[in-house]
Amino acid sequence: MSENTDMNLPEGTPTPDELRELSRNLLVDMVPMASFSDDPFVLVEGKGIRVRDASGRWYIDGLSGVFTSSYGHANERLAGAAAAQAKTLAFGMPLYAANVPILKLADRLLEVAPGGYAVAKFTAGGSEATESALKMARQWHHLEGRGRRFKVFSHYRSYHGATGHSLAASGGVAWRSEFEPFAAGFIHVNPPFVLQRRLGLSEAAACDAALELIEEAVELEDPDTIAAFITEPIMLSAGVRVPPEGYLRRLHDILRRHDILLVYDEIITGFGRTGRLFAAEHFGTYPDILCFGKGVSGGYAALAGLLVQEHVARSFWGREGENREFRDGHTYGNNPVAGAVGLKAIEYLVDDRLVEHSHRMGERLAARLRAGLSDVPAVTGIRGLGMLRGIALDGLGAGSPPLGPAVSKSARERGLVVRGGLDFVALGPPLVCTESEIDEIADLAIAAVRAVAR
Ligand SMILES: Cc1ncc(COP(=O)(O)O)c(C=O)c1O
């Protein structure tokens, strides 16, 4: 039994045999279930930045679940807000009515969000949000008399969600191949870091080249057929890639010249994750539509959504018979319990100055990782901003297995959960981490990398 193990399990925790049996009834996404159900990893509780599994072992949640549990686990303020609202009005009439918590959340969010957004819309998850943003872009062009515009541009290696159009916009073959063909009109372009690596360019030259190729692709595809360009400001799945200086601003200039909407997917990067409320603040331009998720509720309710600029929003502001209503419609859209949780999360971020805290803790984490890994040849850099960080890993040579999954496994054995990509490891600790918790996370991550990449 490890020092992190505590056998005083919550009442009702099934025995290991029962858990094995129970886990044969479930599909967990992205997990090989036959192996999983032989020895299932089952969580029973969380406290602060830690979660405990059914064997009694505690782990540091170094990924905030999946960039979501920003306020830590068993947070009384958020859990209390959800419980109180569930007892008052748990569900509304999403196709006919609003409710007070969701109205207050929209109002507060528009007040705190930079960029001058005019309206908000709430969904139950990030894929619904990106999907809605793409539908909104297309319907907007229809409403504005440009009905031929349907194409969507995005980056290779991006991830925008698991549903039809959000997956079609995603640019990784592993997620996509078994579901093709997708609907027509999803065009992918290379982000600057790919050109930099492949062509041996400087970052600035790769930025220029990527933008030149994008403008050429826009012209070759016919701008009159293009509705939107969707991108994560920091591309997580591509290896926590921060774009070069000026890239997103210049991209937006190109799109504006051709009446193409820019959509940011800030599902991961929003709500303080990068040391600003939204990552857009780092990059000098605000998109026409900004999608958020995850940290907006910290996992205490299923909540995501969109912020929409005035010039787009006003097209959807009609009266009966004008046919301007946005043709979305989700059962869990604008949900009151989610609204109450989101409102409490914003209060928490503002009152406890969590965004500034995220910046400071993120800098501390990065500095400690850099110092602890500077002599490991396989580590080629520490990427990211705020509490969204990536350890970039070089392979150990042709034919050797990728390091990311091995580092992730090694970290888990040490009691730290992180995400292993092929050539990187991503960290996204809860924003509420203290300095000593950040140091503990960094030390465990460094030990995990060193054990694998000796
Ligand atoms: C950048 C990005 N966009 C969209 C999504 C989809 O969000 P969800 O899983 O809530 O549907 C994710 C999920 O991880 C994501 O990382």
Ligand as a Chemical Component Dictionary entry (heavy atoms), coordinates in Angstrom:
data_LIG
# 
_chem_comp.id                   LIG 
_chem_comp.type                 NON-POLYMER 
_chem_comp.pdbx_formal_charge   0 
_chem_comp.three_letter_code    LIG 
# 
loop_
_chem_comp_atom.comp_id 
_chem_comp_atom.atom_id 
_chem_comp_atom.alt_atom_id 
_chem_comp_atom.type_symbol 
_chem_comp_atom.charge 
_chem_comp_atom.model_Cartn_x 
_chem_comp_atom.model_Cartn_y 
_chem_comp_atom.model_Cartn_z 
_chem_comp_atom.pdbx_ordinal 
LIG C1 C1 C 0 -10.433 22.602 -27.763 1  
LIG C2 C2 C 0 -11.672 21.791 -27.530 2  
LIG N1 N1 N 0 -12.784 22.078 -28.208 3  
LIG C3 C3 C 0 -13.920 21.387 -28.032 4  
LIG C4 C4 C 0 -13.992 20.349 -27.138 5  
LIG C5 C5 C 0 -15.262 19.591 -26.975 6  
LIG O1 O1 O 0 -15.832 19.828 -25.719 7  
LIG P1 P1 P 0 -16.736 18.715 -25.016 8  
LIG O2 O2 O 0 -15.869 17.547 -24.734 9  
LIG O3 O3 O 0 -17.254 19.425 -23.786 10 
LIG O4 O4 O 0 -17.840 18.389 -25.966 11 
LIG C6 C6 C 0 -12.867 20.001 -26.409 12 
LIG C7 C7 C 0 -12.888 18.882 -25.450 13 
LIG O5 O5 O 0 -11.937 18.486 -24.854 14 
LIG C8 C8 C 0 -11.664 20.731 -26.609 15 
LIG O6 O6 O 0 -10.549 20.415 -25.955 16 
# 
loop_
_chem_comp_bond.comp_id 
_chem_comp_bond.atom_id_1 
_chem_comp_bond.atom_id_2 
_chem_comp_bond.value_order 
_chem_comp_bond.pdbx_ordinal 
LIG C1 C2 SING 1  
LIG C2 N1 SING 2  
LIG C2 C8 DOUB 3  
LIG N1 C3 DOUB 4  
LIG C3 C4 SING 5  
LIG C4 C5 SING 6  
LIG C4 C6 DOUB 7  
LIG C5 O1 SING 8  
LIG O1 P1 SING 9  
LIG P1 O2 DOUB 10 
LIG P1 O3 SING 11 
LIG P1 O4 SING 12 
LIG C6 C7 SING 13 
LIG C6 C8 SING 14 
LIG C7 O5 DOUB 15 
LIG C8 O6 SING 16 
# 
